[in-house]
Amino acid sequence: MSAKKMRTRYSLLDLVRGLTLLSMIAYHGAYDLSYLFHIKIPWFREEPGYLWQQSICWTFICLSGMCFCLGRRPVKRGLILSGCGLLITLATAVVMPDSLVIMGILSFFGLATLITAVLQPVLRRIPAFPGLAASFLLFLLTREISSGYLGFEGLRLAALPRFLYQGRLMMVLGFPYDGFYSTDYFPLFPWIFLFFTGYFIWKLLTAVNGAFTAMLSRPKCRPLELLGKYTLPVYMLHQPVLMAVFSVIDWIGVI
């Protein structure tokens, strides 16, 4: 294969993705033990557990926005991710209806990738720093729209009209209807603004310092880099594996 057709990989990005993937697997293991097997992990259901979960999703979404700039065939990638997200929705509906996943992280990544591909002619014209600042501010402003207001965490800036919160399309956008439930919910808003933040972080870093990409290419920890290269299949398989392991341990009476 010619060098032009080979996709450039950056070791540091794979390493961070691998570390975050390990953190996510550990988090989901703790979640399964706490919520499905009813093991008492008091701190997990409080702020430390929430901060752990947020650190994982913020990192993954920012990284995905950065890596969008490196990937080829984003439409194909977006369709694959959307298909995987739909598969998880169907699997949870059949196997674990009490833990149903609707508009989970993979569905979000699929839609965000497709939307960013469509908006590329506009996004690439926006200077990196203003784009980064605007994207992150919009993320903070819309962080709580699924709870009915503009603001971030406990900071409530303005209540949003209730008529927005009806219908499945509005649920996908970030306005869940009454009675909506999903154990993994990542609507387009606010999360696409964090995705755009990662996109503009990459543009800013590569524009400010050309040596930055050379630093990213140096191998750091090959096992973690290898794990980071196969994030999607590991993500698809880790929960069934965790559930199988915990079920066997529960069956023999260890937990």
Secondary structure, 3 states (H helix, E strand, C coil): CCHHHCCCCCHHHHHHHHHHHHHHHHHHHHHHHHHHCCCCCHHHHCHHHHHHHHHHHHHHHHHHHHHHCCCCCHHHHHHHHHHHHHHHHHHHHHHCHHHCCCCCHHHHHHHHHHHHHHHHHHHCCCCHHHHHHHHHHHHHHHCCHHHCEEEECCEEEEECCHHHCCCHHHHHHCCCCCCCCCCCCCCHHHHHHHHHHHHHHHHHHHHHCCCHHHHHCCCCCHHHHHHHHCHHHHHHHHHHHHHHHHHHHHHCCCC
